[in-house]
Amino acid sequence: MRKGVLLSLVVSGIIIMQAAPIFAEETATVGEIFYLGQVLVTGKKGDVDLATTVSVVSSEDIERQGAQNVAEALDQIPGIDVRMGNKGNASLKLRGFDQQNVKVLIDGVPAHEAYFGSLDLDQIPVDAIAKIEVTKGASSVLYGSNTMGGVINIITKKAGDKPVTRFVTSFGENSTHNFSANHGASVGKFNYWLTYSYRGTDGFELSDDFDKNNDRTGLETGFNEDGGLRDLSYFTKRTLNAKVGYKHDTDSKLYLSFDYHNNEKGCTTERNRYWAFTEWDQWHLNLIGEHDLTDILTMKARFFYVKHDDTLKDVSWDNDHKTARKWFEESSYDDYSIGGELQSYVDFGQWSLLKIGVNYLKDNHKQQDFLDAESLAVKKGAASPGLTPEEEYKSETYSFAMENEIMVMDNLSFIAGFSYDVNEPKKANDQPVPDKMDTFNPQTGVVYEATDTLSLHASVGKKTRFPQLIELYSNSAGGNPNLDPQQTIAYELGASKKINNFLKTSMAIFYNDIEDRIMRIKNAYGDKEYVNMGESTIYGAEFDMTCYTRFGLNVGLNYTYLNAKEKEDSGSKERDAENTPDHKVNMDVGYTFAFLSTYLQASYTADQIEYDDDDNKVDLDDFIVINCKVSQDFASFINIDSTVFMEVKNIMDEDYEESNGPMPGRSFLVGLTARF
């Protein structure tokens, strides 16, 4: 069966073809890349990134795919699997690591909710994004702590020398309507960039093949789905991105950026949870500067403030869904994070580049629930219905890192570094404050340029992830203030080969030996709580191929194999990790005619499992999803640099699900892009 599906994937990929060469240049579709948004100083050797695998999604890739948000833009990257979380959020796994173990940055600023330590990537649109860098394995120690699974840095756009303006609008079924505007320009030594976007929909349709009587997601299950428009799949998203830069000279740069998201959405969740975010606001303020003090010494500093507020409302329908509110009427979060980093680079010429970095982050979480029933009040320990007392939790995380790149020969580099990371809980509401936690994390790597077209690399490093505030303190989720940090030793061997001017391949094998993994499991009383589990392992391999031709035919193919095992304690047997597919294949194929571009993207996911309430293993069905986009130059018709396009998602109307209910069926979108 699997061979037949893989064959159909390949055959389908040859039918419709891609709009542009897959070997994207380091430019943005509109605007320039904000290189100060990268953590590592650009223009330096940077071989440390070559000692592990780095995947890049360019703005050209994003536009070609028709991705609407960061989650969609990342889903084709080898090693990444994006799925729906239990609040209707987009949650990713990177090489088997949950998103809490992956550091997500926007222009180098940690982009997370202070309580959970992660972010709903479905809430972040792509309109202001120049590129996304995904660093896997033993990422640079300068990224700081909490990078067990890797680092994802979302880098936005900035203005170039010439003013640019771009508008995009599109429409689809169920009142889906999108609009975005970009504008940037330079005035003397100053430049500015503005992006505004609005997206809204009444929701998505399920596949015509969805069976309302099925025993996993149908009417008699916690999802209570009857087909058609999926319940609570609506959203409204508004985003503003603004950036002002000052370039004194080639040695000195200073930028201030502001990123604001104002969203409302329903939560397509499971287990009789009918929730909606009536408020989801997050904004980032980022001040960053870089200065070359001398020919060999560069300093870089960043200060940031991240604010997150949301209100989650229980919207249970007693008549239709025959359920009563179980947790709260409303739950409100008031979070902020504040921090900064200071880096110095000492360039000793051809043979050495020394990097030193200091990071600081303070997370603060406040939470208050409104209870509308006597039973809920009793459950929460309140005297009567109404607002519960406000809860507040604080922690500080800081690290010191040092890293050196040594060029032994022209084609051989060694990288060695370490970080000393500290997490210090500061406030635990009415609970005892846990002790300070600290770890020492060394790592090393080697890069060997065997030939002009063949590069080899190897790396090994220790990575640590401190417990998040929810894992330490949450009464409802099973917080445990006695948790230890989880740690892994990450190993990787990789190679990249440019076969000719049209074909490039790369591969990597990786292994992670994980200790004290933090998981949420049932205790002896039947309640779920966070615990440090026994030794776990994740190992696998990635293969990536890109091919483009002079006559416009382009093909991209990648494959990821994962084997993830976990133990509850040292004496228990290993078991398969849930919601972690063993196999995933991505393909994109395309062709460009004189004025018409066509693109196809396909993903095949196989061999994934989950565990039910009784801890029984359940096999999930394999599935294949195919999307396409057709674009046509429209400038000759309206005398404006413009393009009309049509996108079709899930062409085959595949009925599939990934642990949190049925996913979207076939959908259509048509739109127009105009550039000035």
C-alpha positions in Angstrom: 0.0 0.0 0.0 2.8 2.4 1.0 4.7 1.8 -2.3 1.5 2.7 -4.2 1.1 5.9 -2.3 4.7 6.9 -2.8 4.4 6.2 -6.5 1.3 8.3 -6.8 3.2 11.1 -5.1 6.0 11.0 -7.6 3.7 10.7 -10.6 1.4 13.6 -9.3 4.5 15.7 -8.8 5.5 15.5 -12.4 2.0 16.7 -13.6 2.2 20.3 -12.2 5.4 22.2 -11.9 7.0 24.9 -9.8 7.1 28.6 -10.4 10.8 29.5 -9.8 14.2 27.9 -9.2 14.4 26.2 -5.9 17.9 27.5 -5.3 16.7 30.8 -3.9 18.9 33.8 -3.7 19.5 35.6 -0.5 17.0 38.3 -1.3 13.4 38.9 -0.3 10.5 39.1 -2.8 9.9 42.7 -1.8 12.3 44.5 0.5 15.6 43.3 1.9 16.5 40.8 4.6 17.0 42.3 8.1 20.3 40.7 8.8 20.6 42.3 12.2 17.6 40.1 13.1 20.0 37.1 13.0 21.5 36.1 16.3 25.0 35.4 14.8 26.8 38.4 13.3 26.7 38.1 9.5 29.8 38.6 7.4 31.9 36.4 9.7 33.0 32.9 9.0 29.9 31.2 10.5 31.2 27.7 10.0 29.4 26.7 13.2 26.2 26.7 11.3 27.8 24.3 8.8 28.7 21.8 11.6 25.0 21.0 11.9 22.0 21.1 9.5 20.5 24.5 8.7 17.4 24.8 6.4 16.2 28.1 5.0 12.7 29.1 3.8 13.0 32.2 1.6 10.3 34.7 0.9 10.2 33.3 -2.6 9.5 29.8 -1.2 6.7 31.3 1.0 5.1 33.1 -2.0 5.5 30.1 -4.3 3.8 27.7 -1.7 1.0 30.1 -0.9 1.7 29.8 2.8 -0.4 32.1 4.9 1.4 31.7 8.2 4.6 30.5 9.7 3.3 27.0 10.4 2.4 26.5 6.8 5.8 27.9 5.6 7.7 25.4 7.8 5.7 22.2 7.1 7.8 21.3 4.1 11.2 21.5 5.9 12.8 18.1 6.4 12.6 17.1 10.0 9.6 19.3 10.8 6.0 18.0 11.3 3.3 20.5 12.0 0.0 19.5 13.6 -3.0 20.9 15.4 -2.6 21.3 19.2 -5.2 20.9 21.9 -6.3 24.6 21.6 -6.6 24.6 17.9 -3.0 25.9 17.8 -0.3 25.0 15.2 2.3 23.0 17.1 5.4 21.6 15.5 7.9 18.9 16.2 11.5 19.2 15.0 13.3 15.9 14.7 10.9 14.5 17.2 11.2 17.3 19.8 8.0 19.1 20.9 7.9 22.8 20.3 8.6 23.5 24.0 12.1 22.2 23.2 12.6 24.4 20.2 13.6 28.0 20.5 11.5 30.2 18.3 12.7 33.8 17.6 11.4 36.7 15.6 14.4 38.8 14.6 16.4 37.2 17.4 13.7 37.9 20.1 12.3 34.9 21.9 8.7 34.7 20.7 6.8 32.7 23.2 4.0 32.9 25.8 5.8 33.1 29.2 3.6 30.4 30.8 3.9 27.7 28.1 7.3 28.6 26.7 6.0 28.2 23.1 3.9 30.1 20.5 1.0 29.3 18.2 2.8 29.6 14.8 -0.6 29.7 13.1 -1.1 33.2 14.6 2.0 34.7 12.8 1.4 35.7 9.2 4.1 35.7 6.6 3.6 39.1 5.0 6.6 40.8 6.7 8.9 37.7 6.6 12.1 37.8 4.5 13.3 34.3 5.4 13.1 31.7 8.2 16.2 29.9 9.4 15.8 26.4 11.0 19.0 25.3 12.8 18.8 21.6 14.0 20.9 19.6 16.3 23.8 21.2 18.2 23.0 24.9 17.3 25.4 27.6 18.3 25.8 28.1 22.1 25.2 31.8 21.5 21.5 31.1 21.1 21.4 30.5 24.9 19.4 27.9 26.7 16.3 25.9 25.8 17.5 24.8 22.3 17.3 21.0 22.7 15.4 20.5 19.5 16.9 23.4 17.6 16.3 27.0 16.8 13.8 28.7 14.4 14.6 32.3 13.7 11.9 34.3 11.7 13.7 37.2 10.0 11.6 40.1 8.8 12.1 42.6 5.9 13.7 46.0 5.9 13.8 48.8 3.3 16.5 49.0 0.7 17.8 52.0 -1.2 14.7 52.2 -3.5 11.2 52.7 -2.1 8.9 49.6 -2.6 5.2 49.1 -2.1 3.2 45.8 -2.4 -0.4 44.9 -2.0 -1.9 41.4 -1.9 -5.5 40.5 -1.6 -7.3 37.1 -1.9 -10.7 35.6 -1.3 -12.0 32.1 -0.7 -15.0 30.1 0.4 -16.7 30.6 3.8 -16.1 34.3 3.7 -12.3 33.9 3.6 -10.7 37.2 2.9 -7.1 38.3 3.2 -5.3 41.6 2.7 -1.7 42.8 3.2 0.3 45.9 2.4 4.1 46.4 2.5 5.9 49.7 2.1 9.5 50.6 2.8 11.9 53.4 1.8 15.2 55.1 2.8 15.7 58.8 3.7 19.4 59.6 4.1 20.9 57.5 6.8 17.4 56.4 8.0 15.2 53.7 6.6 11.7 52.4 7.5 9.5 49.5 6.8 5.7 49.0 7.4 3.6 45.9 7.0 -0.1 45.5 7.8 -2.2 42.4 7.2 -5.7 41.3 7.9 -7.0 37.7 7.5 -10.5 36.4 8.3 -12.7 33.3 7.7 -15.8 31.6 9.0 -13.8 28.4 9.1 -12.8 25.4 7.0 -14.8 22.6 5.4 -14.1 19.0 6.2 -13.6 16.5 3.4 -16.6 15.1 1.6 -15.4 11.7 2.7 -15.7 12.5 6.4 -18.0 10.1 8.1 -19.9 11.6 11.0 -20.4 8.1 12.4 -16.7 7.2 12.7 -15.5 6.2 16.1 -12.6 8.6 16.3 -13.9 12.0 15.4 -17.6 11.6 14.7 -20.8 12.6 16.5 -20.4 10.0 19.3 -16.8 11.2 20.2 -15.4 14.2 22.1 -15.1 16.0 18.8 -18.8 15.7 18.0 -18.3 16.5 14.3 -21.1 16.0 11.8 -19.2 17.1 8.6 -19.3 20.3 6.6 -17.9 23.4 8.3 -15.7 22.3 11.2 -16.9 23.7 14.5 -14.9 26.7 15.9 -12.5 26.9 13.0 -13.1 30.6 12.4 -10.6 33.4 13.0 -9.8 37.1 12.5 -6.1 38.1 12.5 -4.6 41.6 12.3 -0.9 42.3 12.3 1.3 45.4 12.2 5.1 45.3 11.7 7.1 48.5 11.8 10.9 49.0 11.7 13.1 52.1 11.7 16.8 51.9 11.1 19.7 54.2 11.3 23.0 53.4 9.5 25.7 55.8 10.7 28.3 54.2 8.5 29.4 50.8 7.4 30.6 50.1 11.0 27.5 51.2 12.9 23.8 50.2 12.7 20.9 50.7 15.0 17.3 49.4 14.5 14.1 49.7 16.5 11.3 47.3 15.5 7.7 46.7 16.6 5.6 43.6 15.9 1.9 43.5 17.0 -0.7 40.7 16.6 -4.4 41.2 17.4 -6.3 38.0 16.9 -9.6 36.2 17.7 -10.2 32.6 16.9 -12.1 29.5 17.7 -10.3 26.4 19.0 -10.9 23.2 17.1 -10.1 20.9 20.0 -11.0 17.5 21.4 -12.5 15.8 24.5 -15.6 18.0 24.8 -13.6 21.2 25.0 -15.4 24.0 23.2 -13.2 27.0 23.6 -12.6 30.3 21.7 -10.0 33.0 22.1 -12.0 36.2 22.4 -8.6 38.0 22.7 -5.1 36.9 21.6 -2.7 39.9 21.6 1.0 39.8 21.4 3.6 42.4 20.6 7.4 42.6 20.5 9.6 45.6 20.9 13.2 45.1 19.8 16.1 47.5 19.9 19.3 46.2 18.4 22.7 47.7 17.5 25.9 46.5 16.0 29.3 48.3 15.9 32.7 47.4 14.6 35.0 48.9 17.3 38.2 47.9 15.5 39.1 45.8 12.5 39.0 42.7 14.6 36.4 43.5 17.3 32.6 43.6 16.7 30.0 44.2 19.4 26.3 43.5 19.1 23.6 44.3 21.7 19.9 43.6 21.8 17.1 44.6 24.2 13.5 43.4 23.9 10.1 43.4 25.6 7.4 40.9 24.7 3.8 41.3 25.9 1.1 38.6 25.7 -2.5 38.8 26.7 -5.3 36.4 25.9 -8.8 35.5 27.1 -10.0 31.9 26.5 -13.7 31.4 26.8 -15.7 28.2 27.3 -18.3 28.3 24.5 -20.0 25.0 25.2 -23.4 24.5 23.7 -25.6 22.7 26.2 -28.4 21.9 23.7 -26.3 21.0 20.6 -23.3 19.3 22.3 -24.9 18.2 25.5 -22.0 19.2 27.7 -21.5 21.6 30.6 -18.5 23.8 31.3 -15.8 21.9 33.1 -12.9 24.2 33.7 -14.0 27.9 33.6 -16.2 30.4 32.0 -13.2 32.5 31.0 -9.5 32.2 31.7 -7.3 35.3 31.1 -3.5 35.4 30.8 -1.3 38.5 31.3 2.3 37.6 30.4 5.4 39.5 29.6 9.0 38.7 28.9 11.9 41.1 29.0 15.6 40.6 28.3 18.6 41.2 26.2 21.9 39.9 24.9 25.4 41.2 24.4 27.9 39.6 22.0 31.4 40.2 21.1 33.3 38.8 18.1 37.1 38.8 17.9 38.3 38.0 14.4 41.9 36.8 14.4 42.0 36.5 10.7 42.1 33.3 8.8 42.8 31.0 11.7 40.3 31.9 14.5 37.0 33.7 15.2 36.2 33.9 19.0 32.6 34.6 20.0 31.4 35.5 23.5 27.8 36.0 24.4 25.6 36.8 27.5 21.8 36.3 27.5 19.2 37.3 30.0 15.4 36.6 30.0 12.7 37.3 32.6 9.3 35.6 32.2 6.3 36.8 34.2 2.9 35.1 34.1 -0.4 36.2 35.7 -3.6 34.2 35.4 -7.2 34.7 36.6 -10.3 32.5 35.9 -13.9 33.4 36.0 -16.1 30.6 37.4 -19.8 30.6 36.6 -21.0 27.5 38.4 -20.9 26.2 42.0 -19.4 23.0 40.9 -16.5 24.7 39.2 -16.0 26.9 42.3 -15.7 23.9 44.5 -13.3 22.2 42.1 -11.1 25.3 42.0 -11.2 25.7 45.8 -13.2 29.0 45.7 -15.9 29.9 48.2 -18.4 30.9 45.5 -18.6 31.4 41.7 -16.9 34.5 40.3 -13.3 35.5 39.7 -10.6 33.4 41.3 -7.6 35.0 43.0 -4.9 36.1 40.6 -2.0 33.8 40.3 1.5 35.1 39.4 4.7 33.2 38.5 8.1 34.5 37.6 11.4 33.1 36.6 14.8 34.4 35.2 17.1 32.6 32.8 20.6 33.7 31.9 23.6 32.2 30.2 27.2 32.8 29.4 28.6 31.3 26.2 31.9 31.1 24.4 32.6 29.6 21.1 35.7 29.5 18.8 36.0 28.6 15.2 39.5 27.4 14.3 40.6 27.1 10.7 43.2 24.3 10.7 43.6 24.3 7.0 41.9 26.1 4.1 39.4 23.2 3.9 39.2 22.1 7.6 37.5 23.9 10.5 37.0 23.0 14.1 34.3 24.6 16.3 34.4 24.3 20.1 32.3 26.1 22.7 30.3 25.9 25.8 27.5 27.6 27.6 26.7 27.9 31.3 22.9 28.3 31.7 21.0 29.2 34.8 17.2 29.2 35.5 16.1 30.8 38.8 12.4 30.7 39.7 11.4 34.0 41.5 7.8 33.7 42.3 5.4 30.7 42.6 2.2 32.4 43.8 1.3 30.6 47.1 3.7 27.6 46.5 7.3 27.2 47.7 9.8 28.6 45.2 11.9 25.9 43.7 15.7 26.0 43.9 17.9 27.5 41.2 18.9 25.2 38.4 22.1 25.4 36.4 23.8 23.4 33.7 27.1 23.3 31.8 26.7 22.5 28.1 29.8 21.9 26.0 29.8 21.1 22.3 32.2 20.7 19.3 32.0 20.3 15.6 34.1 19.9 12.5 33.6 20.9 8.8 35.7 19.4 6.0 35.5 20.7 2.5 36.6 17.5 0.7 36.2 19.0 -2.7 34.8 22.2 -4.3 31.4 20.4 -4.5 31.5 18.0 -1.4 31.2 19.2 2.2 31.2 17.0 5.3 30.4 17.9 8.8 30.0 16.3 12.3 29.0 17.7 15.6 28.2 16.7 19.2 26.8 18.8 21.9 24.9 18.8 25.2 21.7 20.8 25.2 19.4 21.7 28.2 15.7 22.7 28.5 14.5 24.1 31.8 11.0 23.4 33.0 8.4 25.9 31.8 6.1 27.8 34.3 3.1 25.6 33.5 5.1 22.5 34.1 6.3 23.7 37.5 3.1 25.3 38.9 -0.2 24.6 37.1 -2.8 22.9 39.3 -5.1 22.0 36.5 -2.3 20.6 34.2 -0.4 18.8 36.9 2.5 21.1 37.7 5.5 19.7 39.6 7.9 22.1 41.3 10.4 19.3 41.8 11.1 18.9 38.1 14.8 18.7 36.9 15.9 20.2 33.6 15.8 17.8 30.7 19.0 17.3 28.8 20.2 15.6 25.6 23.5 14.8 24.0 23.0 15.6 20.3 25.1 13.8 17.6 25.0 14.5 13.9 26.9 13.5 10.8 26.1 15.1 7.5 27.2 15.8 3.9 26.2 18.1 1.1 27.0 17.5 -2.6 26.6 19.7 -5.6 26.4 17.2 -8.4 26.3 19.7 -11.2 25.0 23.2 -11.9 21.4 21.9 -11.7 21.4 19.3 -8.9 22.2 19.6 -5.2 21.8 17.0 -2.5 22.4 16.8 1.2 21.8 14.2 4.0 22.3 13.9 7.7 22.0 11.2 10.3 21.3 12.2 13.9 21.0 10.7 17.4 19.7 12.2 20.6 20.3 10.6 24.0 17.8 12.3 26.3 17.7 12.3 30.1 15.0 13.5 32.5 12.6 14.2 29.6 9.6 16.2 30.9 6.3 14.5 30.0 2.8 14.7 31.2 1.5 11.3 32.3 -1.0 9.7 34.6 0.0 9.3 38.3 -1.1 6.6 40.7 -4.4 8.5 41.4 -5.3 8.7 37.7 -4.5 12.4 37.4 -2.1 13.7 34.8 1.1 15.5 36.0 4.4 16.5 34.7 7.3 14.2 35.6 10.9 13.6 34.6 10.8 10.4 32.6 13.5 7.8 32.2 16.1 7.8 29.4 14.6 8.5 25.9 16.2 8.3 22.5 15.5 9.9 19.1 17.4 9.0 16.0 16.9 9.3 12.3 18.0 10.5 9.0 17.2 13.3 6.5 17.7 13.5 2.8 17.1 16.6 0.7 17.4 17.1 -3.1 16.9 20.2 -5.2 17.1 20.3 -9.0 16.4 23.1 -11.4 16.9 23.2 -15.2 17.4 25.9 -17.8 14.1 25.1 -19.4 12.0 25.9 -16.3 11.4 22.4 -14.8 12.3 22.3 -11.1 12.0 19.5 -8.6 12.5 19.4 -4.8 12.3 16.2 -2.7 13.1 15.5 0.9 12.5 12.6 3.2 12.7 12.2 7.0 13.0 9.0 9.0 12.4 9.2 12.7 12.6 6.6 15.5 11.5 8.1 18.9 11.4 6.0 22.0 10.6 7.0 25.6 10.6 5.5 29.1 8.5 6.5 32.1 11.4 5.5 34.5 14.6 3.6 34.4 12.9 0.2 35.0 10.2 0.5 32.4 10.1 -0.7 28.9 10.7 1.6 25.9 7.6 2.6 24.0 7.0 4.5 20.8 6.6 8.3 21.2 3.2 9.4 20.1 2.3 11.8 17.3 5.8 11.4 15.8 5.6 9.9 12.3 8.3 7.5 11.3 8.3 8.6 7.7 7.5 11.9 6.0 8.1 12.7 2.3 7.8 16.2 0.8 7.9 17.0 -2.9 7.5 20.1 -4.9 7.6 20.2 -8.7 7.0 23.1 -11.0 7.2 24.7 -14.4 7.3 28.3 -15.7 5.8 29.1 -19.1 6.2 32.4 -20.8 3.7 34.2 -18.5 2.1 31.4 -16.5 3.7 29.6 -13.5 2.3 26.4 -12.0 3.4 24.7 -8.8 2.6 21.5 -6.9 3.4 20.5 -3.4 2.8 17.1 -1.9 3.4 15.6 1.6 3.1 11.9 2.6 3.0 11.1 6.4 3.2 7.5 7.6 3.5 5.3 10.7 2.4 7.5 13.6 0.6 6.5 16.8 -1.1 7.9 19.9 -2.2 6.6 23.3 -5.8 6.7 24.4 -7.1 7.5 27.9 -6.4 4.0 29.0 -2.9 4.2 27.6 -3.6 1.8 24.8 -1.6 2.3 21.6 -3.7 3.5 18.6 -2.3 3.5 15.0 -3.2 6.6 13.0 -3.9 6.3 9.3 -1.2 7.2 6.7 -2.2 10.1 4.5 -1.1 12.2 1.5 -2.0 15.9 1.0 -1.4 17.7 -2.3 -1.6 21.5 -2.9 -1.2 23.5 -6.0 -0.9 27.1 -7.1 -1.2 28.7 -10.6 0.0 32.3 -11.2 -0.2 34.5 -14.2 1.5 37.8 -15.0 -1.3 40.4 -15.3 0.8 43.5 -16.0 0.0 43.6 -19.7 -3.7 43.9 -18.9 -3.7 46.7 -16.3 -0.3 48.4 -16.9 0.7 47.6 -13.3 3.3 45.1 -12.1 0.8 42.5 -10.9 0.0 38.9 -10.7 -3.2 37.0 -10.4 -3.2 33.6 -8.7 -5.3 30.6 -7.7 -4.5 28.2 -4.9 -6.1 24.8 -4.2 -5.3 23.1 -0.9 -5.8 19.3 -0.4 -6.6 18.7 -4.1 -7.6 15.1 -3.4 -9.9 16.1 -0.6 -8.1 13.7 1.7 -10.0 12.9 5.0 -7.2 12.7 7.6 -6.5 13.6 11.2 -3.5 13.9 13.5 -4.7 13.3 17.0 -6.8 16.5 17.4 -9.6 16.0 15.1 -10.4 16.0 11.4 -8.2 18.3 9.2 -9.4 20.6 6.4 -10.7 19.2 3.2 -10.3 20.8 -0.3 -10.3 24.6 -0.3 -9.8 27.3 -2.9 -8.3 30.8 -2.9 -8.0 33.4 -5.7 -6.1 36.6 -5.4 -4.1 39.5 -6.9 -0.6 40.9 -6.1 0.4 44.4 -7.2 3.8 46.0 -6.9 4.8 49.6 -7.2 
